[in-house]
Amino acid sequence: MKRLSKVLICLAATLAMVLFSRILFSTGVLDFTKLPEFEEGSYTDYYYLELDSTQKKAYTAIRESIYTFPVQIEIPAPESCSLSHVLDALLCDDPYLFMFDSGSLMTVGKRNYFVPDYLMSIEKYERIKEQVEKAADDMLVGLPEGNDYDKELFIHDAIINSCVYSDEDIISESTVEGVFVEKRAKCSGYSRAFKLLLQKAGIESVLIHGTATDYDGNSVKHMWNAVKIDGSWCFTDTTWDDPVSDDGAEYCRHTFFNMNAAMLNRTHSEYSFTYPCTDISLYYYAHNNAYYNVYNKNTILSIAELIAESENGEAEFMFADSSVFETAVHKLFKGEEIYRSLETANLKKDGRLVTTSIRYSLDYNANLITVYFEYKD
């Protein structure tokens, strides 16, 4: 859930006169006959590129000045610049912008100023930023040197294993501070932390805000990420891969790791993203040969491979739709075909598996099966 930026348009002459002295104190006497020239920045961020020319100039002016905590920042004329779009773009593009989340527009004569609503002092910001940087760098220790997929998976798991979901309407929960410092965050905090770490790893990503419908049918405002892997875009929702369990146990799931748009749209909606996300080969279960469009003899052999390769006593696999899933559940457990997989896997495990009993869990929403097996004493 994302706290929306609020923009207050202050055009009343009386208010402008009250604030006029504030500007003079900071910038000196102004020449209203000569307005400044603004330039677009050289940013390549997704939301920056979505803005029009005037909005890009306002974006550039704010982003290049905000880190020094100025009282106000001069920007182009508001009639050709929607400040709410600019602020939203800034806060989505740059995960380090957690010193403010809103501000007001002040007009004096022909000049226009963005007045940030700071959430902290510059001293506190710099202290928290240093903590964030250290925690982020520590989290990246052990980052694989291989391909971007492996790096993304490492970062995904690192965030989930170090943070718990919390939605207590605390500002830090919506920022990278929540994940890296407080270790408690909501979806916007998870997404911004994921973007920051991917950025450090040289992987392009974008914050996506929209609506999601959870397993209980509740529709809520939500945030997740689009990630570019090997030239293809896909969607990852780190928040929903870190579920709040009934028994208090901690889980790191991969159900929402690198989904294509068709898969994501089953639960996520009301979002906009320019680039196509159609590749299913990057999806976690497809990438690991654990995603099945049909159930047949080859499926049994593939499940045996998953069990044989597992080092933690469990194996997960997913089915493309509910019909195939229900067929698999019936044949694997009521038809006891899972034991054929166990026996085949046992040959590769040097006979160390218990092949007479097995536990399993079913996720009907994701068409996901998890089997738990044991080793002989």
C-alpha positions as a Markdown table, in Angstrom:
| # | Residue | x | y | z |
|---|---|---|---|---|
| 1 | Met | 0.0 | 0.0 | 0.0 |
| 2 | Lys | 1.5 | 3.3 | -1.0 |
| 3 | Arg | 1.1 | 6.6 | 0.7 |
| 4 | Leu | 0.1 | 9.0 | -2.0 |
| 5 | Ser | 2.0 | 12.3 | -2.5 |
| 6 | Lys | -0.2 | 15.3 | -1.8 |
| 7 | Val | 0.3 | 18.6 | -3.6 |
| 8 | Leu | -1.2 | 21.8 | -2.2 |
| 9 | Ile | -1.6 | 24.6 | -4.8 |
| 10 | Cys | -1.1 | 27.9 | -3.1 |
| 11 | Leu | -2.1 | 30.8 | -5.4 |
| 12 | Ala | -3.8 | 33.2 | -3.1 |
| 13 | Ala | -2.1 | 36.6 | -3.2 |
| 14 | Thr | -2.2 | 37.0 | 0.6 |
| 15 | Leu | -0.4 | 33.7 | 1.1 |
| 16 | Ala | 2.2 | 34.6 | -1.5 |
| 17 | Met | 3.0 | 37.8 | 0.3 |
| 18 | Val | 3.4 | 36.0 | 3.6 |
| 19 | Leu | 5.9 | 33.6 | 2.0 |
| 20 | Phe | 7.6 | 36.3 | -0.1 |
| 21 | Ser | 10.0 | 37.2 | 2.7 |
| 22 | Arg | 11.0 | 33.5 | 3.1 |
| 23 | Ile | 12.2 | 33.5 | -0.5 |
| 24 | Leu | 14.1 | 36.7 | -0.2 |
| 25 | Phe | 15.9 | 35.4 | 2.8 |
| 26 | Ser | 17.0 | 32.3 | 1.0 |
| 27 | Thr | 17.7 | 33.6 | -2.6 |
| 28 | Gly | 18.1 | 37.4 | -2.4 |
| 29 | Val | 16.0 | 39.9 | -4.3 |
| 30 | Leu | 14.5 | 38.4 | -7.4 |
| 31 | Asp | 14.2 | 39.9 | -10.9 |
| 32 | Phe | 10.7 | 39.0 | -12.0 |
| 33 | Thr | 11.3 | 40.3 | -15.5 |
| 34 | Lys | 13.8 | 37.5 | -16.3 |
| 35 | Leu | 12.7 | 34.0 | -15.6 |
| 36 | Pro | 15.3 | 31.3 | -15.2 |
| 37 | Glu | 15.8 | 28.7 | -18.0 |
| 38 | Phe | 15.3 | 25.1 | -16.9 |
| 39 | Glu | 16.9 | 22.0 | -18.5 |
| 40 | Glu | 15.9 | 18.4 | -18.7 |
| 41 | Gly | 18.3 | 16.0 | -16.9 |
| 42 | Ser | 20.0 | 13.0 | -18.5 |
| 43 | Tyr | 18.1 | 10.5 | -16.3 |
| 44 | Thr | 17.1 | 7.2 | -17.8 |
| 45 | Asp | 14.7 | 6.2 | -15.0 |
| 46 | Tyr | 11.4 | 4.7 | -16.2 |
| 47 | Tyr | 9.0 | 7.3 | -14.7 |
| 48 | Tyr | 11.2 | 10.2 | -15.7 |
| 49 | Leu | 11.0 | 9.1 | -19.3 |
| 50 | Glu | 7.2 | 9.0 | -19.0 |
| 51 | Leu | 7.0 | 12.7 | -18.2 |
| 52 | Asp | 6.5 | 15.5 | -20.7 |
| 53 | Ser | 9.3 | 18.1 | -21.3 |
| 54 | Thr | 8.2 | 20.6 | -18.7 |
| 55 | Gln | 7.7 | 17.9 | -16.1 |
| 56 | Lys | 11.2 | 16.5 | -16.8 |
| 57 | Lys | 12.6 | 20.0 | -16.1 |
| 58 | Ala | 10.7 | 20.2 | -12.7 |
| 59 | Tyr | 11.9 | 16.6 | -11.9 |
| 60 | Thr | 15.5 | 17.6 | -12.7 |
| 61 | Ala | 15.4 | 20.7 | -10.6 |
| 62 | Ile | 14.0 | 18.9 | -7.5 |
| 63 | Arg | 16.1 | 15.8 | -7.8 |
| 64 | Glu | 19.4 | 17.8 | -8.2 |
| 65 | Ser | 18.6 | 20.0 | -5.2 |
| 66 | Ile | 16.6 | 18.0 | -2.7 |
| 67 | Tyr | 19.5 | 16.3 | -1.0 |
| 68 | Thr | 20.7 | 19.6 | 0.4 |
| 69 | Phe | 17.3 | 20.2 | 2.1 |
| 70 | Pro | 16.6 | 23.6 | 0.6 |
| 71 | Val | 13.6 | 25.6 | 1.9 |
| 72 | Gln | 12.2 | 25.8 | -1.7 |
| 73 | Ile | 13.2 | 24.7 | -5.2 |
| 74 | Glu | 12.3 | 26.8 | -8.2 |
| 75 | Ile | 10.5 | 24.9 | -10.9 |
| 76 | Pro | 8.8 | 25.6 | -14.3 |
| 77 | Ala | 5.3 | 27.2 | -14.4 |
| 78 | Pro | 2.6 | 25.0 | -12.8 |
| 79 | Glu | 0.1 | 25.5 | -15.7 |
| 80 | Ser | 2.2 | 23.3 | -17.9 |
| 81 | Cys | 3.6 | 21.0 | -15.1 |
| 82 | Ser | 1.5 | 18.6 | -13.1 |
| 83 | Leu | 3.5 | 18.6 | -9.8 |
| 84 | Ser | 1.7 | 15.4 | -8.5 |
| 85 | His | 3.0 | 13.4 | -11.5 |
| 86 | Val | 6.5 | 14.8 | -11.0 |
| 87 | Leu | 6.6 | 13.9 | -7.3 |
| 88 | Asp | 5.2 | 10.4 | -7.9 |
| 89 | Ala | 7.9 | 9.9 | -10.6 |
| 90 | Leu | 10.7 | 11.1 | -8.2 |
| 91 | Leu | 9.6 | 8.9 | -5.3 |
| 92 | Cys | 9.2 | 5.8 | -7.6 |
| 93 | Asp | 12.5 | 6.3 | -9.5 |
| 94 | Asp | 14.8 | 7.0 | -6.5 |
| 95 | Pro | 14.7 | 4.8 | -3.4 |
| 96 | Tyr | 16.9 | 7.2 | -1.5 |
| 97 | Leu | 14.3 | 9.9 | -1.6 |
| 98 | Phe | 12.8 | 9.1 | 1.8 |
| 99 | Met | 13.4 | 12.6 | 3.4 |
| 100 | Phe | 10.0 | 13.8 | 2.1 |
| 101 | Asp | 6.8 | 12.4 | 0.7 |
| 102 | Ser | 4.9 | 15.5 | -0.2 |
| 103 | Gly | 5.1 | 19.3 | -0.6 |
| 104 | Ser | 3.3 | 22.4 | -1.8 |
| 105 | Leu | 3.5 | 24.7 | -4.8 |
| 106 | Met | 4.2 | 28.3 | -4.1 |
| 107 | Thr | 3.8 | 31.1 | -6.7 |
| 108 | Val | 5.3 | 34.5 | -6.3 |
| 109 | Gly | 5.0 | 36.9 | -9.3 |
| 110 | Lys | 5.9 | 34.8 | -12.3 |
| 111 | Arg | 8.1 | 32.4 | -10.3 |
| 112 | Asn | 7.1 | 29.0 | -9.0 |
| 113 | Tyr | 8.6 | 27.0 | -6.2 |
| 114 | Phe | 8.2 | 23.5 | -4.8 |
| 115 | Val | 8.3 | 23.7 | -1.0 |
| 116 | Pro | 9.2 | 20.2 | 0.3 |
| 117 | Asp | 7.4 | 18.8 | 3.4 |
| 118 | Tyr | 10.4 | 17.2 | 5.0 |
| 119 | Leu | 9.9 | 14.2 | 7.3 |
| 120 | Met | 13.2 | 14.7 | 9.1 |
| 121 | Ser | 16.3 | 16.9 | 9.5 |
| 122 | Ile | 19.2 | 16.6 | 7.2 |
| 123 | Glu | 21.3 | 15.2 | 10.1 |
| 124 | Lys | 18.8 | 12.4 | 10.7 |
| 125 | Tyr | 18.5 | 11.7 | 7.0 |
| 126 | Glu | 22.2 | 11.4 | 6.5 |
| 127 | Arg | 22.5 | 9.1 | 9.6 |
| 128 | Ile | 19.7 | 6.8 | 8.3 |
| 129 | Lys | 21.1 | 6.8 | 4.8 |
| 130 | Glu | 24.4 | 5.6 | 6.1 |
| 131 | Gln | 22.7 | 2.8 | 8.0 |
| 132 | Val | 20.7 | 1.9 | 4.9 |
| 133 | Glu | 23.9 | 1.8 | 2.8 |
| 134 | Lys | 25.7 | -0.4 | 5.2 |
| 135 | Ala | 22.8 | -2.8 | 5.6 |
| 136 | Ala | 22.3 | -3.0 | 1.9 |
| 137 | Asp | 26.0 | -3.7 | 1.2 |
| 138 | Asp | 26.0 | -6.3 | 3.9 |
| 139 | Met | 23.0 | -8.0 | 2.4 |
| 140 | Leu | 24.8 | -8.2 | -0.9 |
| 141 | Val | 27.7 | -10.1 | 0.5 |
| 142 | Gly | 27.8 | -13.4 | -1.3 |
| 143 | Leu | 25.9 | -12.1 | -4.3 |
| 144 | Pro | 26.5 | -14.7 | -7.1 |
| 145 | Glu | 28.8 | -13.7 | -9.9 |
| 146 | Gly | 26.7 | -15.5 | -12.5 |
| 147 | Asn | 23.7 | -14.3 | -14.5 |
| 148 | Asp | 21.2 | -11.6 | -13.5 |
| 149 | Tyr | 18.5 | -14.3 | -12.8 |
| 150 | Asp | 20.7 | -15.8 | -10.0 |
| 151 | Lys | 21.5 | -12.3 | -8.7 |
| 152 | Glu | 17.9 | -11.3 | -8.6 |
| 153 | Leu | 16.9 | -14.6 | -6.8 |
| 154 | Phe | 19.6 | -14.0 | -4.2 |
| 155 | Ile | 18.4 | -10.5 | -3.5 |
| 156 | His | 14.7 | -11.6 | -3.4 |
| 157 | Asp | 15.5 | -14.2 | -0.8 |
| 158 | Ala | 17.8 | -11.9 | 1.2 |
| 159 | Ile | 15.1 | -9.3 | 1.6 |
| 160 | Ile | 12.4 | -11.8 | 2.6 |
| 161 | Asn | 14.7 | -13.6 | 5.1 |
| 162 | Ser | 15.7 | -10.4 | 6.8 |
| 163 | Cys | 12.4 | -8.5 | 7.0 |
| 164 | Val | 8.9 | -9.1 | 8.3 |
| 165 | Tyr | 5.7 | -7.6 | 6.9 |
| 166 | Ser | 4.2 | -4.8 | 9.0 |
| 167 | Asp | 1.5 | -2.2 | 8.3 |
| 168 | Glu | 1.1 | 0.0 | 11.3 |
| 169 | Asp | 1.0 | 3.3 | 9.3 |
| 170 | Ile | 4.6 | 4.2 | 10.3 |
| 171 | Ile | 6.3 | 6.2 | 7.7 |
| 172 | Ser | 9.5 | 4.1 | 7.7 |
| 173 | Glu | 7.5 | 1.0 | 6.7 |
| 174 | Ser | 7.0 | 2.6 | 3.3 |
| 175 | Thr | 10.7 | 3.3 | 2.6 |
| 176 | Val | 14.0 | 1.5 | 2.4 |
| 177 | Glu | 14.6 | 2.4 | 6.1 |
| 178 | Gly | 11.9 | -0.1 | 7.0 |
| 179 | Val | 13.6 | -3.0 | 5.4 |
| 180 | Phe | 17.3 | -2.2 | 6.0 |
| 181 | Val | 17.1 | -0.5 | 9.4 |
| 182 | Glu | 13.9 | -1.4 | 11.2 |
| 183 | Lys | 13.5 | -4.8 | 9.5 |
| 184 | Arg | 9.8 | -4.2 | 9.3 |
| 185 | Ala | 8.0 | -2.9 | 6.2 |
| 186 | Lys | 4.9 | -2.9 | 4.0 |
| 187 | Cys | 4.8 | -3.5 | 0.3 |
| 188 | Ser | 6.2 | -0.1 | -0.7 |
| 189 | Gly | 9.1 | -0.6 | 1.6 |
| 190 | Tyr | 9.8 | -4.1 | 0.2 |
| 191 | Ser | 9.6 | -2.8 | -3.4 |
| 192 | Arg | 11.9 | 0.1 | -2.8 |
| 193 | Ala | 14.5 | -2.0 | -1.1 |
| 194 | Phe | 14.3 | -4.6 | -3.9 |
| 195 | Lys | 14.9 | -1.8 | -6.4 |
| 196 | Leu | 17.8 | -0.4 | -4.4 |
| 197 | Leu | 19.6 | -3.8 | -4.2 |
| 198 | Leu | 18.9 | -4.6 | -7.9 |
| 199 | Gln | 20.3 | -1.2 | -8.8 |
| 200 | Lys | 23.5 | -1.9 | -6.8 |
| 201 | Ala | 23.7 | -5.2 | -8.7 |
| 202 | Gly | 23.4 | -3.5 | -12.0 |
| 203 | Ile | 19.9 | -4.8 | -12.8 |
| 204 | Glu | 17.1 | -2.5 | -14.1 |
| 205 | Ser | 13.8 | -2.5 | -12.2 |
| 206 | Val | 10.7 | -0.3 | -11.9 |
| 207 | Leu | 8.3 | 0.2 | -9.0 |
| 208 | Ile | 4.7 | -0.7 | -10.1 |
| 209 | His | 1.7 | 0.6 | -8.1 |
| 210 | Gly | -1.8 | -0.8 | -8.6 |
| 211 | Thr | -4.3 | -3.0 | -6.9 |
| 212 | Ala | -4.1 | -6.6 | -5.7 |
| 213 | Thr | -6.7 | -9.1 | -4.6 |
| 214 | Asp | -5.5 | -11.4 | -1.9 |
| 215 | Tyr | -6.5 | -15.0 | -1.3 |
| 216 | Asp | -9.4 | -13.8 | 1.0 |
| 217 | Gly | -10.8 | -11.7 | -1.9 |
| 218 | Asn | -9.8 | -8.4 | -0.4 |
| 219 | Ser | -8.8 | -5.7 | -2.9 |
| 220 | Val | -6.1 | -3.3 | -1.7 |
| 221 | Lys | -3.6 | -0.7 | -3.0 |
| 222 | His | -0.3 | -2.5 | -3.6 |
| 223 | Met | 3.2 | -2.1 | -4.9 |
| 224 | Trp | 5.6 | -4.5 | -6.6 |
| 225 | Asn | 8.4 | -4.5 | -9.2 |
| 226 | Ala | 9.0 | -5.0 | -12.9 |
| 227 | Val | 12.5 | -6.4 | -13.4 |
| 228 | Lys | 14.5 | -6.7 | -16.6 |
| 229 | Ile | 16.4 | -10.0 | -16.9 |
| 230 | Asp | 18.4 | -11.0 | -19.9 |
| 231 | Gly | 16.5 | -8.4 | -22.0 |
| 232 | Ser | 13.1 | -9.5 | -20.9 |
| 233 | Trp | 10.7 | -7.8 | -18.5 |
| 234 | Cys | 8.8 | -9.7 | -15.8 |
| 235 | Phe | 7.1 | -9.0 | -12.5 |
| 236 | Thr | 8.2 | -9.9 | -9.0 |
| 237 | Asp | 6.2 | -9.3 | -5.8 |
| 238 | Thr | 8.6 | -9.7 | -2.8 |
| 239 | Thr | 5.8 | -8.8 | -0.4 |
| 240 | Trp | 3.5 | -11.6 | -1.4 |
| 241 | Asp | 6.4 | -14.0 | -1.4 |
| 242 | Asp | 6.8 | -13.2 | 2.4 |
| 243 | Pro | 3.5 | -14.3 | 3.7 |
| 244 | Val | 2.2 | -13.7 | 7.2 |
| 245 | Ser | 1.6 | -17.3 | 8.4 |
| 246 | Asp | -1.0 | -18.5 | 10.9 |
| 247 | Asp | 1.6 | -20.4 | 13.0 |
| 248 | Gly | 4.1 | -17.5 | 13.1 |
| 249 | Ala | 6.6 | -19.4 | 11.0 |
| 250 | Glu | 8.8 | -17.6 | 8.5 |
| 251 | Tyr | 8.5 | -18.6 | 4.9 |
| 252 | Cys | 10.3 | -17.5 | 1.7 |
| 253 | Arg | 8.2 | -18.3 | -1.2 |
| 254 | His | 8.8 | -17.9 | -5.0 |
| 255 | Thr | 5.2 | -17.9 | -6.2 |
| 256 | Phe | 5.4 | -14.3 | -7.4 |
| 257 | Phe | 9.0 | -14.4 | -8.7 |
| 258 | Asn | 9.3 | -13.3 | -12.3 |
| 259 | Met | 5.7 | -13.7 | -13.4 |
| 260 | Asn | 4.6 | -12.7 | -16.8 |
| 261 | Ala | 1.7 | -10.4 | -17.2 |
| 262 | Ala | -0.9 | -13.1 | -17.8 |
| 263 | Met | 0.1 | -14.8 | -14.6 |
| 264 | Leu | 0.3 | -11.6 | -12.5 |
| 265 | Asn | -3.1 | -10.4 | -13.8 |
| 266 | Arg | -4.9 | -13.2 | -11.9 |
| 267 | Thr | -4.4 | -11.3 | -8.7 |
| 268 | His | -2.9 | -7.8 | -9.6 |
| 269 | Ser | -4.7 | -5.1 | -11.6 |
| 270 | Glu | -5.1 | -1.3 | -12.2 |
| 271 | Tyr | -1.5 | -0.8 | -13.0 |
| 272 | Ser | 0.3 | 0.5 | -16.1 |
| 273 | Phe | 3.6 | -0.6 | -17.6 |
| 274 | Thr | 4.8 | 0.2 | -21.0 |
| 275 | Tyr | 6.9 | -2.8 | -21.9 |
| 276 | Pro | 5.5 | -6.3 | -22.6 |
| 277 | Cys | 6.0 | -9.0 | -20.0 |
| 278 | Thr | 5.2 | -12.3 | -21.8 |
| 279 | Asp | 8.2 | -14.6 | -21.2 |
| 280 | Ile | 7.3 | -17.5 | -19.0 |
| 281 | Ser | 10.8 | -19.0 | -19.0 |
| 282 | Leu | 12.0 | -16.6 | -16.3 |
| 283 | Tyr | 9.2 | -17.6 | -13.9 |
| 284 | Tyr | 10.7 | -19.4 | -10.9 |
| 285 | Tyr | 9.0 | -22.7 | -11.3 |
| 286 | Ala | 9.4 | -22.8 | -15.1 |
| 287 | His | 13.0 | -21.9 | -14.8 |
| 288 | Asn | 13.5 | -24.7 | -12.4 |
| 289 | Asn | 11.6 | -27.3 | -14.5 |
| 290 | Ala | 8.8 | -27.5 | -11.9 |
| 291 | Tyr | 6.0 | -26.0 | -13.9 |
| 292 | Tyr | 3.6 | -28.4 | -15.7 |
| 293 | Asn | 1.0 | -27.8 | -18.4 |
| 294 | Val | -0.1 | -31.4 | -18.3 |
| 295 | Tyr | 0.0 | -34.3 | -15.9 |
| 296 | Asn | 1.5 | -37.6 | -17.4 |
| 297 | Lys | 4.3 | -40.1 | -16.9 |
| 298 | Asn | 6.9 | -37.5 | -17.6 |
| 299 | Thr | 5.5 | -35.4 | -14.8 |
| 300 | Ile | 6.1 | -38.2 | -12.4 |
| 301 | Leu | 9.7 | -38.5 | -13.6 |
| 302 | Ser | 10.2 | -34.8 | -13.4 |
| 303 | Ile | 9.0 | -34.7 | -9.8 |
| 304 | Ala | 11.4 | -37.5 | -9.0 |
| 305 | Glu | 14.2 | -35.3 | -10.3 |
| 306 | Leu | 13.1 | -32.4 | -8.1 |
| 307 | Ile | 13.1 | -34.7 | -5.0 |
| 308 | Ala | 16.5 | -36.1 | -5.9 |
| 309 | Glu | 18.0 | -32.6 | -6.4 |
| 310 | Ser | 16.5 | -31.2 | -3.2 |
| 311 | Glu | 18.8 | -30.7 | -0.2 |
| 312 | Asn | 16.3 | -29.6 | 2.4 |
| 313 | Gly | 13.7 | -32.4 | 2.5 |
| 314 | Glu | 11.1 | -30.8 | 0.4 |
| 315 | Ala | 10.2 | -30.2 | -3.3 |
| 316 | Glu | 7.8 | -27.7 | -4.8 |
| 317 | Phe | 6.1 | -27.9 | -8.2 |
| 318 | Met | 3.3 | -25.9 | -9.9 |
| 319 | Phe | 0.6 | -26.6 | -12.5 |
| 320 | Ala | -0.6 | -24.2 | -15.2 |
| 321 | Asp | -4.3 | -24.3 | -14.3 |
| 322 | Ser | -6.7 | -25.7 | -11.7 |
| 323 | Ser | -7.9 | -28.5 | -13.9 |
| 324 | Val | -4.4 | -30.0 | -14.3 |
| 325 | Phe | -3.7 | -29.3 | -10.7 |
| 326 | Glu | -6.7 | -31.2 | -9.5 |
| 327 | Thr | -5.8 | -34.2 | -11.8 |
| 328 | Ala | -2.3 | -34.2 | -10.3 |
| 329 | Val | -3.6 | -34.1 | -6.7 |
| 330 | His | -5.9 | -37.0 | -7.4 |
| 331 | Lys | -3.3 | -39.2 | -9.1 |
| 332 | Leu | -0.3 | -38.4 | -6.9 |
| 333 | Phe | -2.0 | -38.8 | -3.6 |
| 334 | Lys | -5.2 | -40.8 | -3.9 |
| 335 | Gly | -3.7 | -42.8 | -6.7 |
| 336 | Glu | -0.4 | -43.0 | -4.8 |
| 337 | Glu | 1.7 | -42.2 | -7.8 |
| 338 | Ile | 3.9 | -40.0 | -5.7 |
| 339 | Tyr | 5.6 | -43.1 | -4.4 |
| 340 | Arg | 6.8 | -43.9 | -7.9 |
| 341 | Ser | 8.5 | -40.5 | -7.9 |
| 342 | Leu | 10.0 | -41.3 | -4.4 |
| 343 | Glu | 11.3 | -44.7 | -5.5 |
| 344 | Thr | 12.9 | -43.3 | -8.6 |
| 345 | Ala | 14.4 | -40.4 | -6.6 |
| 346 | Asn | 15.7 | -42.9 | -4.0 |
| 347 | Leu | 17.8 | -44.6 | -6.7 |
| 348 | Lys | 19.7 | -41.3 | -7.1 |
| 349 | Lys | 19.9 | -40.8 | -3.3 |
| 350 | Asp | 21.7 | -44.1 | -2.8 |
| 351 | Gly | 18.7 | -45.6 | -1.1 |
| 352 | Arg | 18.6 | -43.1 | 1.7 |
| 353 | Leu | 15.0 | -42.0 | 1.3 |
| 354 | Val | 12.0 | -43.2 | 3.3 |
| 355 | Thr | 9.7 | -44.4 | 0.4 |
| 356 | Thr | 6.7 | -45.6 | 2.4 |
| 357 | Ser | 5.4 | -42.3 | 3.7 |
| 358 | Ile | 5.3 | -38.7 | 2.7 |
| 359 | Arg | 3.7 | -35.4 | 3.7 |
| 360 | Tyr | 2.4 | -32.7 | 1.4 |
| 361 | Ser | 0.7 | -29.3 | 1.3 |
| 362 | Leu | -1.6 | -27.9 | -1.3 |
| 363 | Asp | -2.0 | -24.3 | -2.4 |
| 364 | Tyr | -5.2 | -24.2 | -4.4 |
| 365 | Asn | -4.9 | -20.5 | -5.3 |
| 366 | Ala | -1.4 | -20.9 | -6.9 |
| 367 | Asn | -1.9 | -24.6 | -8.1 |
| 368 | Leu | 1.2 | -25.4 | -6.1 |
| 369 | Ile | 2.1 | -28.7 | -4.4 |
| 370 | Thr | 4.9 | -29.1 | -1.8 |
| 371 | Val | 6.0 | -32.5 | -0.8 |
| 372 | Tyr | 8.1 | -33.2 | 2.3 |
| 373 | Phe | 10.2 | -36.4 | 2.5 |
| 374 | Glu | 12.5 | -37.9 | 5.1 |
| 375 | Tyr | 15.8 | -39.7 | 5.1 |
| 376 | Lys | 16.4 | -43.0 | 6.8 |
| 377 | Asp | 18.2 | -42.9 | 10.2 |
